[in-house]
């Protein structure tokens, strides 16, 4: 049985992965808040951004944490197509949950359905990512801990969607993002505690890419996307700000034209008198 190390680089990967989960959650919640105050294509675009932010944040959290995962007696590689599929699943299933909340008429039903869908999607992403591991040995799971990790994912997703529906202020969103980041990290490490590896020593080359060859550059790219999108959302005017701007424009258009300085300085007698 191989010894599993979940923090081969110390606290660096757990802390950094938690930060990425919080950033993705905060960005997703802010986009959801914007979506609920918008209509038409604008609502759809905000929901798409929310889904991509949450999905990207969760995926990046998982694989940044996996950078610190090591098993004594074997190297670890990753199957590239399966890893990319896990990212796609995260975005699509989170998107389904976010859209259910964004367009659902019955908020309670939409919240429960969206939370269940999103939570199962998060769990699917995690275990697809684990299925992408290639090492010398066999991976086994504790079913009870796997079930607990799925339950945590569903509860965390439902809580996040509830926050998106009910929390409006930036400070409250920040607190909710910290809680959601902790929940996602808890789900990940609960799933990892469920893992045991029976190592089979071998000198054969492992298929796939190493974490530094593939996971690290992809995580850096997705992390950059989160930071850039966060800046865009922060600088983008809210619906209230746009409404105030349009009202100000209409007020300016309807205001009577101001008298020119020349007209104001010309005596009334000279303006009204005819030619001499």
Backbone as CSV, one residue per row, in Angstrom:
resi,resn,N_x,N_y,N_z,CA_x,CA_y,CA_z,C_x,C_y,C_z
1,UNK,0.853,-1.194,0.000,0.000,0.000,0.000,0.887,1.241,0.000
2,UNK,0.704,2.107,-0.986,1.522,3.308,-1.079,1.076,4.374,-0.090
3,UNK,2.045,5.123,0.416,1.725,6.227,1.322,1.291,7.432,0.499
4,UNK,0.157,8.015,0.856,-0.384,9.162,0.124,-0.025,10.450,0.850
5,UNK,0.505,11.387,0.093,0.830,12.709,0.626,-0.046,13.721,-0.100
6,UNK,-0.921,14.387,0.644,-1.842,15.349,0.030,-1.294,16.773,0.027
7,UNK,-0.132,16.960,0.584,0.465,18.301,0.636,1.972,18.175,0.479
8,UNK,2.383,17.700,-0.688,3.809,17.478,-0.929,4.607,18.776,-0.893
9,UNK,3.942,19.909,-1.130,4.611,21.212,-1.083,4.226,21.990,0.176
10,UNK,3.830,21.284,1.208,3.413,21.948,2.433,2.032,22.575,2.283
11,UNK,1.854,23.718,2.929,0.551,24.383,2.913,0.304,25.163,1.626
12,UNK,1.281,25.222,0.740,1.147,26.045,-0.464,-0.054,25.629,-1.308
13,UNK,-0.128,24.356,-1.674,-1.215,23.933,-2.564,-2.589,23.949,-1.887
14,UNK,-2.735,23.527,-0.618,-4.064,23.653,-0.002,-4.554,25.094,0.088
15,UNK,-3.665,26.003,0.477,-4.074,27.406,0.614,-4.380,28.012,-0.747
16,UNK,-3.506,27.768,-1.717,-3.717,28.336,-3.047,-4.979,27.772,-3.691
17,UNK,-5.228,26.485,-3.495,-6.440,25.895,-4.072,-7.690,26.493,-3.429
18,UNK,-7.631,26.743,-2.126,-8.764,27.377,-1.439,-9.005,28.789,-1.975
19,UNK,-7.926,29.516,-2.196,-8.051,30.874,-2.738,-8.717,30.841,-4.113
20,UNK,-8.322,29.897,-4.954,-8.916,29.804,-6.290,-10.403,29.460,-6.203
21,UNK,-10.760,28.579,-5.273,-12.176,28.241,-5.099,-12.967,29.461,-4.655
22,UNK,-12.395,30.263,-3.761,-13.085,31.463,-3.275,-13.249,32.497,-4.386
23,UNK,-12.216,32.673,-5.194,-12.301,33.647,-6.286,-13.378,33.227,-7.285
24,UNK,-13.379,31.948,-7.649,-14.401,31.465,-8.572,-15.801,31.620,-8.003
25,UNK,-15.954,31.331,-6.709,-17.266,31.453,-6.073,-17.714,32.907,-6.013
26,UNK,-16.807,33.797,-5.609,-17.162,35.215,-5.506,-17.559,35.781,-6.863
27,UNK,-16.777,35.443,-7.873,-17.079,35.932,-9.216,-18.403,35.370,-9.716
28,UNK,-18.617,34.078,-9.490,-19.868,33.466,-9.922,-21.079,34.055,-9.225
29,UNK,-20.952,34.317,-7.928,-22.071,34.895,-7.185,-22.366,36.319,-7.649
30,UNK,-21.326,37.110,-7.888,-21.546,38.476,-8.368,-22.226,38.467,-9.737
31,UNK,-21.804,37.549,-10.593,-22.426,37.458,-11.919,-23.879,37.009,-11.810
32,UNK,-24.161,36.118,-10.872,-25.540,35.672,-10.673,-26.410,36.820,-10.178
33,UNK,-25.882,37.618,-9.259,-26.612,38.792,-8.780,-26.906,39.740,-9.944
34,UNK,-25.911,39.965,-10.798,-26.114,40.827,-11.962,-27.172,40.234,-12.894
35,UNK,-27.123,38.915,-13.069,-28.062,38.264,-13.985,-29.501,38.424,-13.518
36,UNK,-29.718,38.299,-12.214,-31.082,38.356,-11.693,-31.689,39.749,-11.805
37,UNK,-30.853,40.763,-11.973,-31.367,42.122,-12.155,-31.393,42.527,-13.626
38,UNK,-31.026,41.591,-14.506,-31.004,41.874,-15.942,-32.106,41.088,-16.638
39,UNK,-32.286,41.358,-17.911,-33.289,40.655,-18.708,-32.699,40.296,-20.069
40,UNK,-33.394,39.383,-20.757,-33.033,39.060,-22.128,-31.634,38.510,-22.281
41,UNK,-30.958,38.985,-23.318,-29.624,38.478,-23.626,-28.617,38.815,-22.535
42,UNK,-28.813,39.946,-21.890,-27.896,40.339,-20.817,-27.935,39.333,-19.670
43,UNK,-29.131,38.876,-19.307,-29.238,37.870,-18.241,-28.527,36.591,-18.650
44,UNK,-28.752,36.163,-19.878,-28.101,34.938,-20.348,-26.584,35.068,-20.293
45,UNK,-26.062,36.195,-20.735,-24.608,36.380,-20.750,-24.020,36.373,-19.341
46,UNK,-24.720,37.007,-18.402,-24.231,37.004,-17.024,-24.256,35.595,-16.439
47,UNK,-25.288,34.826,-16.766,-25.368,33.455,-16.254,-24.276,32.574,-16.853
48,UNK,-23.980,32.768,-18.128,-22.886,32.015,-18.755,-21.563,32.352,-18.066
49,UNK,-21.356,33.628,-17.789,-20.127,34.035,-17.099,-20.071,33.452,-15.693
50,UNK,-21.221,33.440,-15.012,-21.270,32.862,-13.663,-20.918,31.378,-13.694
51,UNK,-21.490,30.653,-14.654,-21.226,29.213,-14.753,-19.758,28.942,-15.057
52,UNK,-19.193,29.712,-15.978,-17.784,29.493,-16.321,-16.878,29.840,-15.148
53,UNK,-17.247,30.873,-14.383,-16.422,31.270,-13.237,-16.454,30.211,-12.140
54,UNK,-17.653,29.768,-11.787,-17.760,28.763,-10.720,-17.120,27.449,-11.162
55,UNK,-17.425,27.022,-12.391,-16.849,25.771,-12.893,-15.336,25.830,-12.972
56,UNK,-14.822,26.943,-13.478,-13.369,27.103,-13.576,-12.727,27.154,-12.195
57,UNK,-13.370,27.871,-11.269,-12.822,27.965,-9.917,-12.751,26.613,-9.230
58,UNK,-13.814,25.823,-9.378,-13.837,24.502,-8.744,-12.789,23.584,-9.378
59,UNK,-12.724,23.604,-10.699,-11.752,22.743,-11.390,-10.326,23.147,-11.021
60,UNK,-10.064,24.452,-11.032,-8.717,24.923,-10.700,-8.365,24.572,-9.261
61,UNK,-9.354,24.696,-8.363,-9.118,24.320,-6.972,-8.688,22.855,-6.880
62,UNK,-9.418,21.995,-7.582,-9.131,20.556,-7.524,-7.720,20.249,-8.013
63,UNK,-7.364,20.800,-9.155,-6.085,20.400,-9.741,-4.897,21.160,-9.158
64,UNK,-5.124,22.343,-8.604,-4.040,22.972,-7.842,-3.744,22.122,-6.603
65,UNK,-4.804,21.637,-5.958,-4.597,20.737,-4.818,-3.884,19.459,-5.254
66,UNK,-4.209,18.976,-6.460,-3.588,17.746,-6.945,-2.109,17.926,-7.263
67,UNK,-1.669,19.170,-7.451,-0.238,19.401,-7.651,0.557,18.955,-6.426
68,UNK,-0.088,18.982,-5.270,0.575,18.549,-4.043,0.319,17.101,-3.686
69,UNK,-0.326,16.352,-4.585,-0.645,14.952,-4.305,0.491,14.061,-4.793
70,UNK,0.958,13.178,-3.932,2.042,12.259,-4.292,1.798,10.913,-3.629
71,UNK,2.292,9.872,-4.282,2.196,8.510,-3.759,3.594,7.916,-3.767
72,UNK,4.032,7.423,-2.620,5.371,6.841,-2.556,5.431,5.576,-3.412
73,UNK,6.505,5.454,-4.163,6.715,4.252,-4.960,6.244,4.356,-6.390
74,UNK,5.667,5.496,-6.769,5.204,5.639,-8.151,5.118,7.105,-8.542
75,UNK,5.383,7.356,-9.809,5.113,8.677,-10.363,3.623,8.790,-10.670
76,UNK,3.172,10.007,-10.938,1.769,10.242,-11.287,1.710,11.035,-12.586
77,UNK,0.958,10.515,-13.529,0.687,11.229,-14.772,-0.824,11.421,-14.903
78,UNK,-1.210,12.226,-15.894,-2.628,12.526,-16.102,-3.012,12.271,-17.555
79,UNK,-4.154,11.612,-17.721,-4.715,11.420,-19.053,-5.308,12.756,-19.503
80,UNK,-4.767,13.314,-20.564,-5.154,14.668,-20.978,-6.624,14.757,-21.397
81,UNK,-7.134,13.876,-22.274,-8.551,14.000,-22.662,-9.516,13.900,-21.482
82,UNK,-9.260,12.973,-20.558,-10.150,12.843,-19.400,-10.083,14.079,-18.502
83,UNK,-8.903,14.637,-18.365,-8.753,15.837,-17.542,-9.524,17.005,-18.146
84,UNK,-9.412,17.174,-19.456,-10.158,18.240,-20.125,-11.662,17.980,-20.066
85,UNK,-12.046,16.706,-20.149,-13.463,16.365,-20.034,-14.000,16.753,-18.662
86,UNK,-13.197,16.580,-17.630,-13.642,16.958,-16.284,-13.895,18.461,-16.197
87,UNK,-13.079,19.256,-16.886,-13.298,20.707,-16.921,-14.590,21.036,-17.653
88,UNK,-14.824,20.369,-18.777,-16.044,20.605,-19.547,-17.280,20.221,-18.740
89,UNK,-17.206,19.092,-18.044,-18.333,18.653,-17.215,-18.614,19.676,-16.123
90,UNK,-17.557,20.179,-15.498,-17.738,21.167,-14.431,-18.493,22.383,-14.947
91,UNK,-18.102,22.894,-16.100,-18.742,24.098,-16.635,-20.177,23.831,-17.079
92,UNK,-20.397,22.709,-17.764,-21.729,22.428,-18.293,-22.737,22.152,-17.184
93,UNK,-22.340,21.351,-16.211,-23.303,20.985,-15.172,-23.540,22.149,-14.218
94,UNK,-22.495,22.889,-13.900,-22.696,24.101,-13.103,-23.584,25.078,-13.873
95,UNK,-23.371,25.155,-15.188,-24.214,26.015,-16.014,-25.675,25.615,-15.954
96,UNK,-25.939,24.314,-15.972,-27.324,23.844,-15.879,-27.954,24.282,-14.564
97,UNK,-27.207,24.171,-13.479,-27.736,24.588,-12.187,-27.959,26.084,-12.102
98,UNK,-27.020,26.854,-12.624,-27.136,28.313,-12.585,-28.310,28.785,-13.438
99,UNK,-28.480,28.194,-14.610,-29.590,28.589,-15.477,-30.931,28.177,-14.880
100,UNK,-30.957,27.048,-14.170,-32.198,26.637,-13.509,-32.626,27.682,-12.486
101,UNK,-31.662,28.222,-11.767,-31.966,29.258,-10.781,-32.283,30.585,-11.468
102,UNK,-31.544,30.891,-12.520,-31.722,32.173,-13.189,-33.048,32.322,-13.906
103,UNK,-33.598,31.205,-14.392,-34.836,31.278,-15.172,-36.009,30.557,-14.513
104,UNK,-35.764,29.893,-13.391,-36.842,29.158,-12.737,-37.883,30.086,-12.130
105,UNK,-39.157,29.793,-12.370,-40.235,30.617,-11.815,-40.513,30.251,-10.357
106,UNK,-40.419,28.963,-10.054,-40.561,28.510,-8.673,-39.163,28.478,-8.058
107,UNK,-38.841,29.486,-7.265,-37.477,29.638,-6.764,-37.033,28.454,-5.905
108,UNK,-37.926,27.953,-5.058,-37.546,26.843,-4.175,-37.230,25.590,-4.981
109,UNK,-38.107,25.273,-5.921,-37.884,24.090,-6.752,-36.628,24.257,-7.601
110,UNK,-36.455,25.447,-8.168,-35.273,25.703,-8.995,-33.998,25.597,-8.166
111,UNK,-34.058,26.074,-6.928,-32.887,26.022,-6.053,-32.504,24.581,-5.732
112,UNK,-33.496,23.769,-5.389,-33.212,22.370,-5.051,-32.705,21.602,-6.268
113,UNK,-33.357,21.811,-7.410,-32.932,21.126,-8.632,-31.550,21.599,-9.062
114,UNK,-31.355,22.915,-9.020,-30.057,23.457,-9.408,-28.949,23.013,-8.474
115,UNK,-29.230,22.975,-7.168,-28.219,22.536,-6.207,-27.848,21.077,-6.392
116,UNK,-28.866,20.240,-6.634,-28.594,18.818,-6.854,-27.781,18.612,-8.127
117,UNK,-28.195,19.284,-9.199,-27.494,19.140,-10.477,-26.053,19.629,-10.373
118,UNK,-25.888,20.807,-9.794,-24.546,21.378,-9.684,-23.662,20.541,-8.765
119,UNK,-24.215,20.089,-7.647,-23.434,19.274,-6.717,-22.973,17.967,-7.341
120,UNK,-23.877,17.313,-8.057,-23.486,16.071,-8.736,-22.453,16.354,-9.822
121,UNK,-22.574,17.524,-10.448,-21.581,17.899,-11.454,-20.208,18.120,-10.852
122,UNK,-20.179,18.774,-9.695,-18.898,18.993,-9.006,-18.267,17.658,-8.621
123,UNK,-19.088,16.761,-8.085,-18.571,15.441,-7.711,-18.097,14.671,-8.944
124,UNK,-18.855,14.781,-10.038,-18.447,14.105,-11.278,-17.117,14.643,-11.775
125,UNK,-16.957,15.960,-11.701,-15.686,16.565,-12.101,-14.537,16.009,-11.267
126,UNK,-14.758,15.919,-9.962,-13.700,15.431,-9.067,-13.295,14.002,-9.421
127,UNK,-14.278,13.139,-9.564,-13.946,11.728,-9.776,-13.533,11.438,-11.218
128,UNK,-13.960,12.278,-12.163,-13.399,12.175,-13.513,-11.922,12.566,-13.492
129,UNK,-11.629,13.623,-12.736,-10.236,14.028,-12.598,-9.394,12.946,-11.946
130,UNK,-9.966,12.259,-10.969,-9.233,11.165,-10.330,-9.070,9.985,-11.284
131,UNK,-10.086,9.764,-12.127,-9.984,8.679,-13.111,-8.899,8.959,-14.139
132,UNK,-8.525,10.240,-14.278,-7.480,10.604,-15.236,-6.081,10.290,-14.722
133,UNK,-5.960,9.931,-13.439,-4.640,9.621,-12.888,-4.077,8.342,-13.506
134,UNK,-2.807,8.383,-13.790,-2.092,7.210,-14.285,-0.885,6.986,-13.378
135,UNK,-0.846,5.823,-12.737,0.259,5.504,-11.835,0.500,3.993,-11.851
136,UNK,1.588,3.590,-11.230,1.908,2.164,-11.149,1.173,1.568,-9.948
137,UNK,-0.020,1.099,-10.184,-0.803,0.527,-9.102,-2.289,0.685,-9.367
138,UNK,-3.079,0.378,-8.361,-4.530,0.465,-8.462,-5.071,1.399,-7.388
139,UNK,-6.058,2.197,-7.793,-6.690,3.141,-6.872,-7.988,2.530,-6.355
140,UNK,-8.177,2.600,-5.053,-9.401,2.097,-4.427,-10.051,3.231,-3.632
141,UNK,-11.369,3.112,-3.443,-12.120,4.160,-2.747,-12.934,3.567,-1.603
142,UNK,-13.071,4.345,-0.543,-13.966,4.005,0.562,-15.360,4.516,0.183
143,UNK,-16.329,3.617,-0.045,-17.651,4.059,-0.519,-18.334,5.056,0.408
144,UNK,-18.184,4.877,1.713,-18.844,5.785,2.656,-18.295,7.203,2.522
145,UNK,-16.987,7.323,2.398,-16.385,8.648,2.259,-16.701,9.262,0.896
146,UNK,-16.795,8.431,-0.122,-17.202,8.936,-1.439,-18.615,9.516,-1.358
147,UNK,-19.521,8.772,-0.714,-20.885,9.268,-0.549,-20.926,10.566,0.238
148,UNK,-20.087,10.654,1.278,-20.034,11.882,2.073,-19.530,13.051,1.234
149,UNK,-18.542,12.806,0.391,-18.010,13.881,-0.453,-19.068,14.375,-1.441
150,UNK,-19.868,13.458,-1.970,-20.946,13.853,-2.893,-21.993,14.680,-2.148
151,UNK,-22.326,14.260,-0.936,-23.296,15.007,-0.129,-22.790,16.420,0.157
152,UNK,-21.515,16.533,0.498,-20.932,17.857,0.748,-21.018,18.713,-0.509
153,UNK,-20.760,18.107,-1.664,-20.820,18.855,-2.927,-22.228,19.381,-3.187
154,UNK,-23.237,18.552,-2.952,-24.626,18.970,-3.191,-25.024,20.086,-2.228
155,UNK,-24.676,19.924,-0.949,-25.015,20.954,0.042,-24.294,22.263,-0.282
156,UNK,-23.019,22.167,-0.642,-22.251,23.373,-0.968,-22.831,24.077,-2.187
157,UNK,-23.197,23.308,-3.201,-23.758,23.905,-4.413,-25.103,24.562,-4.129
158,UNK,-25.935,23.897,-3.345,-27.240,24.471,-3.006,-27.075,25.758,-2.209
159,UNK,-26.146,25.750,-1.266,-25.893,26.956,-0.469,-25.379,28.093,-1.347
160,UNK,-24.528,27.761,-2.308,-23.987,28.794,-3.196,-25.092,29.402,-4.055
161,UNK,-25.967,28.564,-4.592,-27.059,29.080,-5.418,-28.047,29.883,-4.574
162,UNK,-28.282,29.439,-3.353,-29.143,30.217,-2.452,-28.535,31.597,-2.215
163,UNK,-27.223,31.623,-2.018,-26.545,32.904,-1.812,-26.696,33.794,-3.038
164,UNK,-26.597,33.195,-4.222,-26.763,33.973,-5.439,-28.146,34.580,-5.556
165,UNK,-29.145,33.898,-5.019,-30.519,34.396,-5.087,-30.824,35.436,-4.015
166,UNK,-30.178,35.335,-2.877,-30.604,36.122,-1.721,-29.593,37.143,-1.221
167,UNK,-28.350,37.012,-1.616,-27.322,37.923,-1.109,-26.963,38.923,-2.195
168,UNK,-27.027,40.201,-1.861,-26.819,41.236,-2.866,-25.572,42.077,-2.624
169,UNK,-25.270,42.394,-1.385,-24.171,43.320,-1.118,-22.822,42.646,-1.360
170,UNK,-21.828,43.413,-1.822,-20.496,42.840,-2.066,-19.881,42.191,-0.829
171,UNK,-20.089,42.789,0.348,-19.511,42.221,1.572,-20.120,40.856,1.877
172,UNK,-21.440,40.748,1.714,-22.102,39.468,1.968,-21.672,38.421,0.943
173,UNK,-21.489,38.845,-0.304,-21.012,37.923,-1.338,-19.617,37.414,-0.988
174,UNK,-18.769,38.295,-0.472,-17.414,37.889,-0.098,-17.443,36.832,1.007
175,UNK,-18.297,37.042,2.008,-18.415,36.060,3.092,-18.940,34.730,2.549
176,UNK,-19.957,34.805,1.690,-20.520,33.585,1.102,-19.473,32.851,0.269
177,UNK,-18.627,33.595,-0.432,-17.580,32.974,-1.245,-16.559,32.254,-0.368
178,UNK,-16.217,32.840,0.774,-15.284,32.186,1.694,-15.866,30.876,2.217
179,UNK,-17.157,30.905,2.531,-17.821,29.691,3.027,-17.889,28.642,1.920
180,UNK,-18.242,29.073,0.711,-18.337,28.126,-0.398,-16.964,27.541,-0.728
181,UNK,-15.926,28.381,-0.679,-14.577,27.877,-0.924,-14.181,26.811,0.080
182,UNK,-14.551,27.033,1.344,-14.258,26.038,2.378,-15.032,24.748,2.125
183,UNK,-16.284,24.886,1.673,-17.096,23.694,1.413,-16.540,22.889,0.242
184,UNK,-16.142,23.585,-0.819,-15.581,22.888,-1.985,-14.271,22.201,-1.616
185,UNK,-13.441,22.889,-0.840,-12.182,22.281,-0.401,-12.445,21.066,0.489
186,UNK,-13.460,21.177,1.339,-13.812,20.041,2.204,-14.258,18.852,1.373
187,UNK,-15.044,19.133,0.334,-15.486,18.049,-0.548,-14.282,17.372,-1.200
188,UNK,-13.341,18.190,-1.674,-12.166,17.635,-2.352,-11.359,16.743,-1.415
189,UNK,-11.042,17.253,-0.239,-10.169,16.489,0.646,-10.893,15.307,1.286
190,UNK,-12.221,15.400,1.414,-12.971,14.215,1.852,-12.864,13.121,0.797
191,UNK,-13.015,13.524,-0.474,-12.854,12.554,-1.557,-11.452,11.980,-1.619
192,UNK,-10.458,12.804,-1.290,-9.078,12.318,-1.335,-8.772,11.381,-0.167
193,UNK,-9.386,11.639,0.986,-9.195,10.731,2.121,-9.783,9.357,1.811
194,UNK,-10.784,9.335,0.925,-11.402,8.062,0.545,-10.490,7.204,-0.323
195,UNK,-9.380,7.777,-0.791,-8.505,7.088,-1.746,-7.448,6.257,-1.021
196,UNK,-7.216,5.079,-1.541,-6.051,4.284,-1.153,-5.435,3.724,-2.436
197,UNK,-4.142,3.553,-2.428,-3.436,3.111,-3.636,-2.599,1.884,-3.305
198,UNK,-2.822,0.829,-4.073,-1.986,-0.368,-3.971,-0.936,-0.272,-5.073
199,UNK,0.287,0.044,-4.678,1.357,0.292,-5.642,1.919,-1.016,-6.167
200,UNK,2.109,-1.056,-7.480,2.765,-2.181,-8.143,4.043,-1.658,-8.780
201,UNK,5.195,-1.853,-8.149,6.439,-1.286,-8.694,6.678,-1.729,-10.134
202,UNK,7.078,-0.763,-10.950,7.321,-1.055,-12.361,8.270,-0.006,-12.916
203,UNK,9.073,-0.440,-13.860,9.980,0.498,-14.522,9.427,1.023,-15.829
204,UNK,8.210,0.628,-16.175,7.614,1.059,-17.438,7.239,2.535,-17.378
205,UNK,7.285,3.166,-18.539,6.880,4.569,-18.619,5.369,4.686,-18.486
206,UNK,4.948,5.690,-17.766,3.514,5.935,-17.603,2.983,6.750,-18.782
207,UNK,1.769,6.447,-19.236,1.174,7.278,-20.292,0.694,8.609,-19.717
208,UNK,0.401,9.539,-20.604,-0.133,10.823,-20.164,0.954,11.833,-19.858
209,UNK,0.540,12.943,-19.282,1.445,14.056,-18.991,1.615,14.212,-17.488
210,UNK,2.759,14.733,-17.094,2.977,15.016,-15.679,2.186,16.260,-15.282
211,UNK,2.073,16.466,-13.983,1.333,17.630,-13.496,1.978,18.931,-13.959
212,UNK,3.291,18.998,-13.933,3.975,20.224,-14.328,3.926,20.449,-15.838
213,UNK,3.814,19.383,-16.598,3.720,19.523,-18.050,2.346,20.005,-18.503
214,UNK,1.308,19.607,-17.787,-0.053,19.863,-18.270,-0.924,20.597,-17.255
215,UNK,-1.011,20.077,-16.035,-1.925,20.643,-15.050,-1.505,22.055,-14.650
216,UNK,-0.232,22.239,-14.375,0.229,23.547,-13.911,-0.016,24.653,-14.939
217,UNK,0.393,24.486,-16.210,0.119,25.560,-17.181,-1.372,25.826,-17.369
218,UNK,-2.179,24.761,-17.373,-3.616,24.951,-17.549,-4.220,25.673,-16.351
219,UNK,-3.784,25.314,-15.155,-4.291,25.978,-13.952,-3.900,27.456,-13.939
220,UNK,-2.687,27.761,-14.385,-2.254,29.164,-14.459,-3.124,29.929,-15.455
221,UNK,-3.397,29.311,-16.602,-4.239,29.965,-17.601,-5.647,30.217,-17.100
222,UNK,-6.235,29.227,-16.450,-7.595,29.389,-15.933,-7.628,30.377,-14.766
223,UNK,-6.585,30.360,-13.956,-6.507,31.342,-12.878,-6.428,32.758,-13.425
224,UNK,-5.679,32.933,-14.501,-5.595,34.251,-15.146,-6.959,34.671,-15.678
225,UNK,-7.686,33.710,-16.241,-9.040,34.010,-16.724,-9.923,34.517,-15.584
226,UNK,-9.823,33.888,-14.422,-10.633,34.318,-13.282,-10.285,35.739,-12.856
227,UNK,-8.995,36.056,-12.811,-8.591,37.396,-12.388,-9.027,38.449,-13.410
228,UNK,-8.865,38.148,-14.696,-9.252,39.109,-15.732,-10.766,39.321,-15.731
229,UNK,-11.512,38.230,-15.601,-12.969,38.344,-15.573,-13.434,39.089,-14.326
230,UNK,-12.741,38.883,-13.214,-13.080,39.619,-11.993,-12.922,41.118,-12.207
231,UNK,-11.848,41.507,-12.887,-11.643,42.931,-13.172,-12.745,43.463,-14.080
232,UNK,-13.136,42.677,-15.076,-14.203,43.094,-15.989,-15.518,43.298,-15.234
233,UNK,-15.847,42.353,-14.363,-17.103,42.455,-13.612,-17.061,43.650,-12.663
234,UNK,-15.909,43.868,-12.039,-15.788,44.990,-11.105,-15.964,46.329,-11.814
235,UNK,-15.482,46.419,-13.054,-15.553,47.680,-13.794,-16.853,47.837,-14.575
236,UNK,-17.589,46.756,-14.757,-18.829,46.819,-15.532,-19.922,47.492,-14.711
237,UNK,-20.651,48.455,-15.290,-21.707,49.137,-14.527,-22.854,48.194,-14.201
238,UNK,-23.449,48.400,-13.040,-24.604,47.603,-12.647,-25.846,48.098,-13.376
239,UNK,-26.928,47.335,-13.242,-28.187,47.736,-13.880,-28.662,49.078,-13.331
240,UNK,-28.491,49.299,-12.029,-28.890,50.570,-11.433,-28.074,51.733,-11.968
241,UNK,-26.770,51.503,-12.140,-25.912,52.561,-12.676,-26.264,52.879,-14.123
242,UNK,-26.556,51.846,-14.912,-26.955,52.090,-16.302,-28.279,52.834,-16.373
243,UNK,-29.216,52.473,-15.493,-30.510,53.150,-15.472,-30.346,54.619,-15.094
244,UNK,-29.494,54.884,-14.109,-29.256,56.271,-13.702,-28.604,57.064,-14.829
245,UNK,-27.703,56.419,-15.561,-27.036,57.092,-16.674,-28.032,57.434,-17.783
246,UNK,-28.931,56.481,-18.092,-29.941,56.750,-19.124,-30.893,57.857,-18.680
247,UNK,-31.255,57.859,-17.406,-32.141,58.910,-16.899,-31.480,60.277,-17.011
248,UNK,-30.191,60.322,-16.705,-29.467,61.587,-16.816,-29.407,62.056,-18.264
249,UNK,-29.226,61.108,-19.188,-29.201,61.470,-20.609,-30.544,62.032,-21.054
250,UNK,-31.639,61.387,-20.635,-32.967,61.864,-21.008,-33.237,63.241,-20.419
251,UNK,-32.786,63.462,-19.199,-32.965,64.774,-18.575,-32.238,65.849,-19.365
252,UNK,-31.023,65.533,-19.804,-30.253,66.498,-20.592,-30.920,66.783,-21.931
253,UNK,-31.501,65.740,-22.554,-32.139,65.933,-23.856,-33.407,66.773,-23.742
254,UNK,-34.141,66.616,-22.650,-35.410,67.326,-22.481,-35.250,68.716,-21.887
255,UNK,-34.064,69.045,-21.426,-33.850,70.365,-20.830,-33.882,71.435,-21.915
256,UNK,-34.457,72.656,-21.638,-34.473,73.738,-22.635,-33.061,74.204,-22.925
257,UNK,-32.811,74.600,-24.170,-31.456,75.052,-24.510,-31.087,76.303,-23.738
258,UNK,-29.875,76.352,-23.296,-29.401,77.517,-22.544,-29.138,78.676,-23.490
259,UNK,-29.385,79.903,-23.011,-29.135,81.094,-23.837,-27.646,81.264,-24.065
260,UNK,-27.292,81.681,-25.282,-25.877,81.880,-25.579,-25.382,83.133,-24.881
261,UNK,-24.100,83.230,-24.617,-23.558,84.437,-23.956,-23.855,85.710,-24.736
262,UNK,-23.866,85.632,-26.079,-24.121,86.820,-26.900,-25.544,87.306,-26.708
263,UNK,-26.488,86.297,-26.688,-27.881,86.676,-26.490,-28.098,87.261,-25.107
264,UNK,-27.407,86.696,-24.127,-27.603,87.156,-22.757,-27.078,88.571,-22.562
265,UNK,-26.054,88.969,-23.345,-25.454,90.294,-23.166,-26.089,91.352,-24.055
266,UNK,-26.974,90.969,-24.982,-27.602,91.933,-25.890,-28.803,92.568,-25.213
267,UNK,-28.890,93.878,-25.136,-30.040,94.526,-24.484,-31.329,94.156,-25.175
268,UNK,-32.380,94.056,-24.385,-33.688,93.677,-24.904,-34.150,94.658,-25.975
269,UNK,-33.864,95.971,-25.797,-34.316,96.978,-26.752,-33.709,96.759,-28.120
270,UNK,-32.424,96.364,-28.152,-31.746,96.169,-29.429,-32.228,94.904,-30.110
271,UNK,-32.629,93.878,-29.327,-33.088,92.644,-29.949,-34.469,92.796,-30.544
272,UNK,-35.300,93.698,-29.953,-36.685,93.800,-30.399,-36.917,94.934,-31.373
273,UNK,-36.001,95.882,-31.423,-36.200,97.022,-32.316,-35.892,96.660,-33.746
274,UNK,-36.573,97.295,-34.669,-36.351,97.045,-36.082,-35.199,97.871,-36.603
275,UNK,-34.973,97.853,-37.913,-33.893,98.640,-38.508,-34.197,100.123,-38.421
276,UNK,-33.197,100.944,-38.309,-33.353,102.392,-38.214,-33.798,102.968,-39.547
